[in-house]
């Protein structure tokens, strides 16, 4: 028996780096080689394996895969089969075929585990690391973390400590991608300390790089929150957040500069990686142009010495985007040759798409479309929807520019269908900053809606009306927004329970959609009989945002009447044109599905010069009909769990009227209450698990910010995050849903129109039918009579939630004794979701 050696490539993927701005995280690789004996008698099998290794080392990945696939069925020794599975996984990953790579790593792991030998644990740890990185490449960071968390806790012998450092790096990058920066920084710092203990310059450089990238991401979040605080007039919070993001950026710059210094003298790819990340930061922060130019020049000097790889191809793409036009074509031609030599269809798709974009920006649409079509075809070949949708979108833009509206609409719809097919994987792929969604996903929906409205003839082929086509697209966008905000698929479950347009005629409901686009806003009215009409608000998005933001600010000022002119102006813009339609329909309820900045104001506070809109109609809002289930409350069982906080929980002030509020709720509806010391997370959960409560009423400070991290309620013992609240509501007794969640002292961030997504989404995710919440903080003696009237009306036969809220608000408007008639008092209460 001949006992040759079979190379086993164990790749420690350590440092994540986004080389291509439109690409989800591209991972750099650090290779190490080892060998194990091949325990097979047939020389031919060994030759197949060796030929695969030879081709791999020459960069002929497709040929290597073919040889190993041919050899695999003929190998019977478990350890040797595992070795070839690992080789195949590595090669598949390098050619962009991540799902086959994950499958082969899983088979290798199972084979090694079947051996039951202690020394196999370290091999398994390395394979789990590689598999986790492949999941991260797909944007499935939670799955990556699930694999890496137990791996990092394993006992590693001294000679394998570098593997532990690599696991920490991969784990930190996954935490960073999910926006868990504190945990990411902790793990990356541990990895850096371990690399320094081992005195390994390569791993030190990569750990510095990862730490720097994490500080960059956290700084970006702080900056966005600071901008929101400024718009809300929270100067102290703005100053705090501004100092925080400036400090993080300074720290990031220092770490990335250290990474560049540490990488000098190592493999050129390491210095290249550090330079690229440093330049990304310098460009964002408007660093010295001479430094940025010098760094790009150094990148060009290093590239010839870097072996051809996917990483090199992505570096060339970014280099092309930062070069002069003609030079860009030359650089991309080089990148294309590398990807084709490697057989990396995924990377080739991005090179082809970038070439198409380059021609598009030069208004050379024919070659732009040719290259874009090639990019689409390549992405389809390898079933890569996360790149395919980009090229379908790009094709739509080119077709629109050339005046072919019909084909452009088809291309946009293909892009959206591709996004829907992968649902959260792309929407959540860059959750460290949800603004990526605004840049890379949301515009597709908005550009399609604008195209449908501007070319109604092209839009109506096979459609009832362009308005219906726009509404269908808007509903998909609302689903995508909520998925992005919450970062999971729970919203998809709610979609399956929604009722869409069913029953609207019987319920005599008119639905009003708003679509806020750059040049105009479209209002679409769906009558109870299903007919649709639309009209245009001929002001820009910027102008509308200014008007609505000013109105929101004025509505909150209880001491003044300055809101009158502004609320009438906004009424004239949005509602006046549909008055005749509403008068003809005589609806029982108006349901608004608002878009953008319009989510920040209560529609009931709009005034026609004689009446508020709430004085004419019961009003509700919902994120989308397809996300809304509609069943009436069982008014024979309105038992309520009331929770409240009256005492101060710094920095939050005491709420002196909460005690009277929760007492009134219990007197009207019955049930139990948890106030102050009793209002703990554990008690809350215990109550929901022990007893059925159709209504949960929470009177405490709450903030609904621009993202999940700035969205919370205040309990006695701790802040309750939106995830914790969701888990609590879903922990209720099986088969006993919470039909109404009331949040009577919360506020939404006025500076960001996404903040209301938290209000809408918390009910949708947890399967709660409706939420009654406040857009801004209002908790004084006026809250109690409004809440009392609402619940008294709700307990009456055949009264819907929307009607109950309207009656309560009308009582406040009619008040002359206690000055409760100002919209600052009654209008922030809005009903979200099921209005019945």
C-alpha positions in Angstrom: 0.0 0.0 0.0 1.3 3.4 -1.0 1.0 6.0 1.8 1.1 9.4 0.0 0.1 12.7 1.6 -3.2 14.5 1.0 -3.0 18.3 1.6 -5.7 19.5 4.0 -6.3 23.2 3.6 -7.6 24.7 6.8 -8.3 28.4 6.1 -8.7 30.7 9.1 -11.0 33.4 7.8 -10.3 36.2 10.2 -10.8 39.8 9.1 -14.0 41.0 7.4 -13.6 43.9 4.9 -16.2 45.5 2.7 -14.1 46.1 -0.5 -17.0 46.8 -2.7 -19.5 49.4 -1.3 -22.6 47.6 -2.7 -21.4 44.2 -1.5 -22.2 42.4 1.7 -19.2 41.6 3.8 -16.3 40.2 1.8 -14.0 38.2 3.8 -10.2 38.1 3.6 -8.4 34.8 4.1 -5.3 33.7 5.9 -4.1 30.4 4.6 -2.3 27.7 6.5 -1.4 24.3 5.1 -1.1 20.9 6.9 -1.3 17.3 5.8 -2.7 14.0 6.9 -2.0 10.5 5.4 -4.3 9.2 2.8 -5.4 5.7 3.8 -6.5 4.3 0.4 -4.9 1.6 -1.7 -5.9 2.7 -5.1 -3.2 4.9 -6.7 -5.7 6.4 -9.1 -7.7 7.9 -6.3 -4.6 9.5 -4.9 -3.8 10.8 -8.3 -7.2 12.4 -8.6 -6.8 14.1 -5.2 -3.3 15.3 -6.0 -4.3 16.6 -9.4 -7.0 18.6 -7.6 -4.4 20.0 -5.3 -2.1 20.9 -8.1 -4.9 22.7 -10.0 -5.9 24.5 -6.8 -2.4 25.8 -6.3 -2.3 27.1 -9.9 -5.6 28.9 -9.3 -7.6 26.5 -11.5 -10.4 26.1 -9.0 -13.1 24.7 -11.4 -10.7 21.9 -12.4 -9.7 21.2 -8.8 -13.4 20.9 -7.8 -13.9 18.4 -10.7 -11.1 16.2 -9.7 -12.1 16.1 -6.0 -15.8 15.5 -6.8 -14.7 12.5 -9.0 -12.4 11.1 -6.3 -14.9 11.6 -3.4 -17.3 8.6 -4.1 -14.3 6.3 -4.3 -12.8 7.0 -0.9 -14.1 4.8 1.9 -11.9 6.0 4.9 -14.0 8.5 6.9 -11.1 10.8 7.8 -9.9 11.0 4.2 -13.5 11.7 2.9 -13.7 14.5 5.4 -10.4 15.9 4.1 -11.7 16.0 0.5 -15.0 17.5 1.7 -13.0 20.3 3.3 -11.0 20.9 0.2 -14.2 21.1 -1.8 -15.8 23.5 0.6 -12.8 25.8 0.4 -12.7 25.8 -3.4 -16.5 26.3 -3.6 -16.3 29.2 -1.3 -13.5 30.8 -3.3 -15.7 30.5 -6.4 -18.6 32.2 -4.7 -20.7 29.0 -4.3 -21.4 29.4 -0.6 -24.2 26.9 -0.2 -22.2 23.9 -1.6 -19.3 25.1 0.6 -21.5 25.0 3.7 -22.8 21.6 2.8 -19.3 20.1 2.3 -18.1 21.6 5.6 -21.0 20.1 7.4 -20.3 16.7 5.9 -16.6 17.0 6.9 -17.6 18.0 10.5 -19.9 15.0 10.8 -17.3 12.6 9.5 -14.6 13.9 12.0 -17.1 13.8 14.8 -17.8 10.2 14.0 -14.1 9.4 14.7 -14.5 10.4 18.3 -10.8 11.1 18.7 -9.7 14.0 21.0 -7.3 15.4 18.4 -10.2 15.8 16.0 -11.7 18.6 18.2 -9.2 21.1 16.9 -9.8 20.2 13.3 -13.6 20.4 13.9 -13.1 23.9 15.5 -11.3 25.1 12.3 -14.1 23.7 10.1 -16.8 25.3 12.2 -14.9 28.6 11.9 -14.8 28.3 8.1 -18.5 27.3 7.9 -19.5 30.2 10.2 -17.6 32.6 7.9 -19.6 31.2 4.9 -22.8 31.9 6.7 -21.6 35.5 7.4 -20.9 35.9 3.7 -24.6 35.0 3.1 -25.6 37.6 5.7 -26.8 34.9 8.1 -24.9 36.3 11.1 -27.0 34.7 13.8 -26.2 31.3 12.4 -22.6 32.2 12.3 -22.7 33.3 16.0 -24.5 30.1 16.9 -21.6 28.1 15.5 -18.8 30.4 16.9 -20.0 30.9 20.5 -19.4 27.3 21.6 -16.3 27.1 19.5 -14.6 30.0 21.2 -15.2 28.4 24.6 -13.3 25.3 23.7 -9.9 24.5 25.3 -7.2 25.1 22.7 -3.7 23.7 23.2 -0.9 26.3 22.9 -0.1 25.3 19.4 -3.7 26.0 18.3 -4.1 29.4 20.0 -4.0 31.2 16.7 -7.2 29.3 15.7 -8.8 30.7 18.9 -7.7 34.2 17.9 -9.3 33.6 14.4 -12.5 32.4 16.0 -12.7 35.6 18.1 -12.1 37.7 15.0 -14.9 36.0 13.1 -17.2 36.1 16.1 -16.5 39.8 16.6 -17.2 40.6 12.9 -20.6 38.8 13.1 -21.5 40.8 16.3 -20.5 43.9 14.4 -22.7 43.1 11.4 -25.7 42.7 13.7 -25.0 46.1 15.4 -23.9 44.6 18.7 -20.9 46.8 18.9 -20.1 46.5 22.6 -19.9 42.7 22.3 -17.9 43.0 19.1 -15.4 45.4 20.7 -15.0 43.1 23.7 -14.3 40.0 21.5 -12.0 41.9 19.1 -10.1 43.3 22.0 -9.6 39.8 23.4 -8.5 38.6 20.0 -5.9 41.4 19.8 -4.5 40.7 23.3 -4.2 37.0 22.4 -2.4 37.8 19.1 0.0 40.0 21.0 0.6 37.3 23.6 1.5 35.0 20.7 3.6 37.7 19.1 2.0 37.0 15.7 2.4 40.2 13.6 -0.1 39.0 11.0 -2.9 38.4 13.5 -2.1 41.6 15.3 -2.6 43.6 12.1 -5.9 41.9 11.4 -7.2 42.3 15.0 -6.3 46.0 14.8 -8.1 46.2 11.5 -11.2 44.5 12.9 -11.3 46.8 16.0 -10.9 49.9 13.8 -13.8 48.8 11.5 -16.0 48.2 14.5 -15.3 51.7 15.9 -16.1 53.1 12.4 -19.5 51.4 12.4 -20.4 52.5 16.0 -19.4 56.0 15.1 -21.7 56.0 12.1 -24.6 54.9 14.3 -23.8 57.6 16.9 -23.7 60.2 14.1 -27.1 59.3 12.9 -28.5 59.3 16.4 -26.9 62.7 17.0 -28.6 64.1 13.8 -31.9 62.8 15.0 -31.4 64.4 18.5 -30.6 67.7 16.9 -33.8 67.6 14.9 -35.8 66.9 18.1 -34.1 69.9 19.8 -32.3 67.6 22.4 -29.2 69.7 22.5 -27.6 67.9 25.4 -28.1 64.5 23.8 -26.8 65.8 20.5 -23.6 67.1 22.2 -23.1 63.7 23.9 -23.6 61.7 20.8 -21.4 64.1 18.7 -18.6 63.7 21.2 -19.1 59.9 21.1 -18.9 59.5 17.3 -15.9 61.9 17.1 -14.1 59.9 19.8 -14.9 56.6 18.0 -13.7 57.9 14.7 -10.4 59.1 16.2 -9.9 55.7 17.8 -10.7 54.0 14.5 -8.2 56.1 12.6 -5.5 55.3 15.1 -6.2 51.6 15.1 -6.3 51.4 11.3 -3.1 53.4 11.0 -1.5 50.9 13.5 -2.8 48.1 11.3 -1.1 49.5 8.3 2.2 49.9 10.2 1.9 46.4 11.6 1.2 44.9 8.2 4.3 46.3 6.5 6.8 43.6 5.8 4.1 40.9 6.0 2.2 39.5 3.0 1.2 42.4 0.7 -2.4 41.4 1.0 -2.3 42.3 4.7 -1.1 45.9 4.1 -3.5 46.2 1.2 -6.4 45.2 3.4 -5.4 47.8 6.1 -4.9 50.6 3.6 -8.3 50.0 2.0 -10.1 50.2 5.3 -8.1 53.3 6.3 -9.0 55.0 3.1 -12.7 54.3 3.5 -12.6 56.1 6.8 -10.5 59.0 5.5 -12.9 59.5 2.5 -15.9 59.5 4.8 -14.4 62.0 7.2 -12.8 64.1 4.5 -9.3 63.3 5.5 -6.3 64.9 3.8 -6.6 64.4 0.0 -2.8 63.9 -0.2 -2.9 61.1 2.3 -5.8 59.4 0.5 -4.1 59.7 -2.9 -0.8 58.4 -1.4 -2.7 55.4 0.1 -4.3 54.6 -3.3 -0.9 54.8 -4.9 0.5 52.4 -2.4 -2.4 50.0 -3.1 -1.5 50.1 -6.8 2.2 49.3 -5.9 1.1 46.3 -3.7 -1.4 44.8 -6.1 1.1 43.1 -8.5 2.6 41.1 -5.6 -0.8 39.9 -4.3 -1.8 36.5 -5.7 -4.9 36.4 -7.8 -7.9 35.9 -5.6 -11.4 37.0 -5.0 -10.1 39.5 -2.5 -7.8 41.0 -5.1 -10.7 41.3 -7.6 -12.8 43.2 -5.1 -9.9 45.5 -4.3 -9.6 46.2 -8.1 -13.3 47.0 -8.2 -13.0 49.6 -5.5 -9.8 51.0 -7.0 -11.6 51.4 -10.3 -14.4 53.3 -8.6 -11.7 55.7 -7.2 -9.8 56.2 -10.5 -10.2 58.2 -13.6 -12.6 56.9 -16.2 -10.2 55.4 -18.7 -8.0 53.9 -16.1 -11.1 52.4 -14.4 -11.8 50.4 -17.5 -8.3 49.0 -17.5 -8.5 48.1 -13.9 -11.8 46.3 -14.3 -10.5 44.4 -17.3 -7.8 43.1 -15.0 -10.3 42.2 -12.3 -12.4 40.4 -14.9 -9.5 38.3 -16.1 -8.8 37.3 -12.5 -12.3 36.2 -11.7 -12.5 34.2 -14.9 -9.2 32.5 -14.2 -10.4 31.6 -10.7 -13.8 30.5 -12.0 -15.4 32.8 -9.4 -18.7 33.5 -11.0 -19.9 35.6 -8.0 -17.0 38.0 -8.1 -17.2 38.0 -11.9 -20.8 39.2 -11.6 -19.7 42.2 -9.6 -17.0 43.1 -12.0 -19.4 42.9 -15.0 -22.0 44.9 -13.1 -19.5 47.6 -12.2 -18.5 47.8 -15.8 -22.2 48.3 -16.7 -22.5 51.0 -14.0 -19.4 52.8 -15.3 -20.9 53.0 -18.8 -24.2 54.1 -17.3 -22.6 57.0 -15.5 -21.1 58.1 -18.9 -24.6 57.9 -20.5 -23.4 55.2 -22.8 -26.5 53.1 -22.3 -26.0 50.4 -25.0 -22.7 49.0 -23.6 -24.0 49.7 -20.1 -26.9 47.4 -20.7 -24.8 44.8 -22.4 -22.4 44.5 -19.4 -25.4 44.6 -16.9 -27.1 41.8 -18.7 -23.9 39.7 -18.5 -23.8 40.4 -14.8 -27.4 39.3 -14.4 -26.7 36.1 -16.3 -23.6 35.3 -14.2 -25.5 35.8 -10.9 -28.4 33.6 -12.2 -25.9 30.9 -13.1 -24.8 30.5 -9.5 -28.1 31.4 -7.9 -26.8 34.5 -6.2 -29.9 36.7 -5.6 -28.0 39.1 -3.4 -26.1 40.3 -6.4 -28.8 39.5 -9.0 -31.3 42.1 -7.7 -28.6 44.8 -8.0 -28.2 44.2 -11.7 -31.9 43.9 -12.3 -32.3 47.3 -10.6 -29.4 48.7 -12.7 -31.1 47.4 -15.9 -34.3 49.1 -14.9 -32.5 52.4 -14.4 -30.8 52.1 -17.9 -34.1 51.2 -19.6 -35.9 54.1 -17.9 -33.1 56.5 -19.1 -33.6 55.3 -22.7 -37.3 55.8 -22.5 -38.4 52.1 -22.5 -40.7 52.4 -19.6 -42.5 49.0 -20.1 -39.3 47.0 -20.0 -37.9 49.2 -17.1 -41.0 48.4 -15.0 -40.5 44.7 -15.7 -36.8 45.0 -14.7 -37.7 46.8 -11.4 -40.3 44.1 -10.7 -37.8 41.4 -11.2 -35.5 43.1 -8.8 -38.2 43.3 -6.1 -39.2 39.7 -6.8 -35.6 38.7 -6.2 -35.5 40.6 -3.0 -38.8 39.0 -1.9 -37.4 35.5 -2.6 -34.6 36.0 -0.1 -36.6 38.2 2.3 -34.5 39.0 5.2 -31.1 37.8 4.0 -30.4 41.0 2.0 -32.6 43.3 4.0 -30.7 42.2 7.2 -27.3 41.7 5.6 -25.9 45.0 6.9 -27.8 45.6 10.1 -24.9 47.4 11.7 -26.3 50.4 9.8 -29.9 50.3 8.7 -29.2 53.3 6.5 -27.7 50.7 4.0 -31.4 49.7 3.5 -32.2 53.2 2.5 -29.3 53.3 0.0 -29.4 49.7 -1.4 -33.0 48.4 -1.1 -35.6 51.1 -0.5 -34.8 53.1 -3.7 -35.8 50.2 -5.9 -39.4 50.3 -4.6 -39.6 54.1 -4.8 -38.1 54.3 -8.3 -40.6 51.7 -9.4 -43.5 53.6 -7.9 -42.5 56.8 -9.5 -42.2 55.1 -12.9 -45.6 53.5 -12.5 -47.1 56.9 -11.7 -45.3 58.8 -14.5 -46.0 56.2 -17.2 -49.5 54.9 -16.4 -50.0 53.4 -19.9 -46.9 51.2 -19.4 -48.0 50.4 -15.9 -51.5 49.1 -16.7 -50.6 46.2 -19.0 -52.6 43.4 -17.3 -53.3 45.7 -14.3 -56.6 47.2 -13.1 -54.9 50.6 -12.6 -51.5 52.1 -12.0 -52.8 53.1 -8.5 -53.3 49.4 -7.7 -49.8 48.6 -9.0 -48.3 51.3 -6.8 -50.3 50.2 -3.7 -49.0 46.6 -4.2 -45.5 47.9 -4.4 -45.9 50.1 -1.4 -47.2 47.1 0.7 -44.1 45.2 -0.2 -41.9 48.2 0.8 -43.7 48.4 4.2 -43.0 44.8 4.9 -39.3 45.2 3.9 -39.0 48.3 6.2 -40.3 46.4 9.2 -38.1 43.4 8.5 -35.1 45.7 8.3 -36.0 47.6 11.4 -36.4 44.5 13.5 -33.8 42.4 11.8 -35.7 39.1 11.7 -38.4 37.1 10.0 -41.1 37.4 12.6 -42.8 40.1 10.5 -43.1 37.5 7.7 -45.2 35.4 10.1 -47.6 38.3 10.6 -47.9 38.7 6.9 -49.4 35.2 6.7 -52.0 36.2 9.2 -53.0 39.5 7.6 -56.3 39.9 5.8 -55.4 42.3 3.0 -58.5 43.9 1.4 -61.0 41.3 2.6 -64.0 42.7 4.4 -63.3 46.4 3.8 -66.7 46.9 2.1 -68.6 45.3 4.9 -66.6 47.4 7.4 -67.3 50.5 5.3 -63.6 51.5 5.5 -61.7 53.9 3.3 -58.0 53.4 3.1 -55.7 56.3 2.3 -52.2 55.6 1.1 -49.4 58.2 0.8 -46.3 57.7 -1.3 -43.6 60.3 -0.7 -41.2 60.6 -3.6 -38.5 63.1 -4.3 -40.4 65.4 -6.7 -44.0 64.9 -5.4 -46.2 62.9 -3.1 -49.1 60.8 -4.4 -52.2 60.2 -2.3 -54.2 57.1 -3.2 -57.7 56.5 -1.9 -59.3 53.0 -1.8 -63.1 53.2 -1.5 -65.0 50.5 0.4 -66.1 49.0 -3.0 -62.4 48.5 -4.0 -62.2 51.4 -6.5 -59.1 53.5 -6.4 -58.4 57.1 -7.3 -55.2 59.1 -6.8 -54.1 62.7 -6.8 -50.7 64.4 -6.7 -49.3 66.8 -4.0 -47.1 68.9 -6.2 -44.4 69.7 -3.7 -41.0 68.1 -3.3 -40.1 65.7 -0.6 -37.9 68.3 1.0 -40.7 70.8 1.1 -43.2 68.3 2.5 -40.7 67.3 5.2 -40.3 70.9 6.3 -44.0 71.5 6.5 -44.8 68.3 8.4 -41.8 68.7 10.8 -42.9 72.2 11.7 -46.5 71.0 12.2 -45.3 68.2 14.5 -43.3 70.7 16.6 -46.2 73.2 16.8 -48.8 70.5 17.8 -46.7 69.6 20.8 -46.7 73.2 22.2 -49.6 73.3 24.5 -49.1 76.9 25.5 -49.6 78.3 22.0 -52.2 78.3 19.2 -49.5 78.6 16.5 -50.4 75.3 15.0 -53.6 76.6 13.4 -52.2 77.9 10.0 -49.9 75.0 9.6 -52.4 72.2 10.3 -54.9 73.8 7.8 -52.1 74.1 5.2 -51.2 70.4 5.5 -54.9 69.6 5.4 -55.3 71.5 2.2 -52.3 69.7 0.7 -53.3 66.1 1.7 -57.0 65.9 2.5 -58.9 68.7 0.8 -58.6 67.1 -2.7 -60.3 63.9 -1.5 -63.2 65.5 0.4 -65.7 64.8 -2.4 -64.6 61.1 -2.6 -65.0 60.8 1.2 -68.3 62.5 1.2 -69.6 60.0 -1.4 -68.3 57.0 0.4 -69.5 58.1 3.9 -66.9 55.8 5.6 -67.2 54.5 9.1 -63.4 54.6 9.4 -60.5 56.2 7.6 -57.4 54.0 7.7 -54.1 55.7 6.8 -51.1 53.9 5.5 -48.6 56.7 5.7 -45.2 57.0 4.2 -42.0 58.7 5.2 -42.4 61.9 7.2 -46.2 61.6 7.3 -45.8 58.9 9.9 -44.7 61.6 12.4 -48.0 63.4 12.7 -51.5 62.4 13.9 -53.8 62.7 10.9 -56.8 63.4 13.2 -55.2 66.8 14.1 -55.4 68.1 10.5 -58.0 70.9 10.3 -60.2 72.1 7.4 -60.8 75.6 9.0 -64.0 74.4 10.8 -63.3 70.9 12.1 -60.4 68.6 12.9 -60.4 65.5 10.7 -61.2 63.3 13.8 -64.4 65.2 14.2 -65.6 63.9 10.9 -64.3 60.3 11.0 -62.9 57.6 13.2 -59.2 57.2 12.2 -56.6 54.5 12.5 -53.2 53.8 10.9 -51.5 50.6 9.9 -48.2 49.7 8.4 -50.0 47.8 5.6 -53.3 46.0 5.0 -51.5 42.7 4.4 -49.9 43.0 7.9 -53.2 43.7 9.6 -55.6 41.0 10.9 -59.1 42.3 11.6 -61.3 40.6 14.2 -63.5 42.3 16.7 -62.8 42.3 20.4 -64.7 39.9 22.6 -66.4 42.6 24.7 -67.5 40.0 27.2 -63.8 39.5 28.2 -61.7 42.6 28.4 -59.6 41.6 31.4 -56.5 43.8 31.4 -53.0 43.6 32.8 -52.1 47.2 33.8 -48.5 48.2 34.4 -47.3 51.6 35.6 -44.4 53.5 36.9 -45.0 56.5 39.2 -41.6 56.9 40.7 -38.5 58.4 39.1 -36.0 56.0 37.4 -33.2 58.5 36.6 -32.9 60.1 34.2 -36.6 59.6 33.8 -38.9 61.8 36.0 -41.8 60.5 38.1 -45.2 60.1 36.5 -47.6 61.4 39.1 -50.8 60.6 37.3 -50.0 56.9 36.4 -51.5 55.6 39.7 -54.9 57.2 38.9 -54.7 55.9 35.3 -54.0 52.2 36.1 -56.6 52.3 38.9 -59.2 53.6 36.5 -58.4 50.9 33.9 -58.8 48.2 36.5 -62.1 49.6 37.7 -63.5 49.7 34.2 -62.1 46.5 32.7 -61.0 44.4 35.7 -57.8 42.3 35.7 -54.6 42.9 37.6 -52.1 45.7 37.9 -48.3 45.9 38.5 -47.2 49.3 39.7 -43.7 50.6 40.7 -41.8 47.8 42.6 -44.2 45.2 41.2 -43.5 46.3 37.6 -40.5 44.1 36.9 -39.7 42.1 33.8 -40.1 38.8 35.7 -43.5 39.8 37.1 -44.7 41.0 33.7 -43.7 37.6 32.1 -45.2 35.6 35.0 -48.6 37.4 34.7 -48.8 36.8 30.9 -48.0 33.2 31.3 -50.4 32.5 34.1 -53.5 34.3 32.9 -55.1 35.4 29.6 -55.2 39.2 29.1 -56.8 40.4 25.9 -55.6 43.9 26.8 -52.2 45.0 28.2 -52.0 48.6 29.3 -48.5 50.1 30.1 -48.2 53.6 31.5 -44.5 54.3 31.7 -41.7 56.3 30.0 -41.0 54.9 26.5 -38.9 56.0 23.6 -39.3 54.8 20.0 -36.2 55.8 18.2 -34.7 55.5 14.7 -33.6 51.9 15.4 -34.0 49.0 17.8 -31.2 50.2 20.0 -32.9 53.5 20.8 -36.4 51.9 21.3 -37.4 50.8 24.8 -39.8 51.1 27.7 -38.8 51.8 31.3 -39.7 49.2 34.0 -38.9 49.5 37.7 -35.9 47.2 37.6 -34.6 47.8 34.0 -35.2 49.2 30.6 -37.3 46.9 28.5 -36.0 46.6 25.0 -38.2 46.2 22.0 -37.0 42.6 21.6 -37.8 41.9 25.3 -41.3 43.4 25.0 -41.8 41.3 21.9 -40.7 38.1 23.7 -42.9 38.9 26.6 -46.0 39.4 24.5 -45.3 36.2 22.6 -44.8 34.3 25.9 -48.5 34.6 26.7 -50.6 31.6 27.2 -50.9 29.6 24.0 -54.1 30.4 22.1 -54.8 33.5 24.1 -53.6 36.5 22.0 -53.2 40.0 23.3 -55.7 42.0 21.2 -54.8 45.5 22.4 -51.5 46.9 23.7 -51.8 50.4 25.1 -48.6 52.6 25.7 -49.8 55.8 27.2 -46.7 57.7 28.1 -44.3 56.9 25.3 -42.9 59.2 22.6 -41.4 58.7 19.1 -38.3 60.5 17.9 -39.5 63.5 16.0 -36.2 63.7 14.1 -36.6 60.4 12.2 -39.6 59.2 10.3 -38.5 55.6 11.0 -39.2 55.9 14.7 -42.9 55.0 14.3 -41.8 51.7 12.8 -41.2 50.5 16.3 -44.7 51.4 17.4 -46.2 49.7 14.4 -43.9 46.8 14.4 -44.0 45.7 18.0 -47.7 44.8 17.6 -47.2 43.2 14.2 -44.3 41.0 15.3 -45.8 39.8 18.5 -49.2 39.0 17.0 -51.0 41.8 18.9 -54.0 43.0 17.0 -53.8 46.7 17.8 -51.6 49.2 19.6 -52.8 52.5 21.1 -49.8 54.7 21.6 -48.7 58.3 21.9 -46.5 60.0 19.3 -45.1 62.4 21.9 -44.9 62.4 25.7 -48.1 63.5 27.4 -48.8 62.4 30.9 -50.7 64.7 33.2 -54.2 64.8 34.6 -55.6 65.0 31.0 -54.5 61.5 30.2 -56.8 59.9 32.8 -60.1 61.1 31.4 -59.1 60.2 27.8 -58.1 56.7 28.8 -61.2 56.3 30.9 -63.5 57.3 28.1 -61.7 55.1 25.6 -62.1 52.0 27.7 -65.7 52.8 28.7 -66.6 53.1 25.0 -64.7 50.0 24.2 -66.8 48.0 26.6 -70.0 49.0 24.9 -71.5 46.6 22.4 -70.5 47.0 18.7 -68.1 49.8 19.3 -64.8 49.5 17.4 -61.5 50.5 18.8 -61.3 53.4 16.3 -64.7 54.6 17.3 -63.9 54.4 21.0 -60.7 56.5 20.5 -62.6 59.0 18.4 -65.3 59.4 21.1 -62.6 59.9 23.8 -60.8 62.5 21.7 -64.1 64.3 20.9 -64.7 64.6 24.6 -61.3 66.2 25.1 -62.0 68.6 22.1 -65.3 69.6 23.7 -63.8 70.3 27.1 -63.9 74.0 28.1 -63.2 73.6 31.8 -59.7 72.0 32.0 -58.2 73.2 28.7 -57.9 69.6 27.4 -59.0 70.7 23.9 -55.5 71.5 22.6 -54.3 68.9 20.1 -51.1 68.6 22.2 -53.3 66.7 24.7 -55.5 64.5 22.7 -54.0 64.1 19.2 -50.8 62.1 20.1 -52.9 59.1 20.8 -53.1 57.0 17.7 -54.5 53.6 17.0 -52.2 51.3 15.0 -53.3 48.1 13.4 -56.7 46.4 13.7 -59.3 49.2 14.0 -62.3 47.0 14.7 
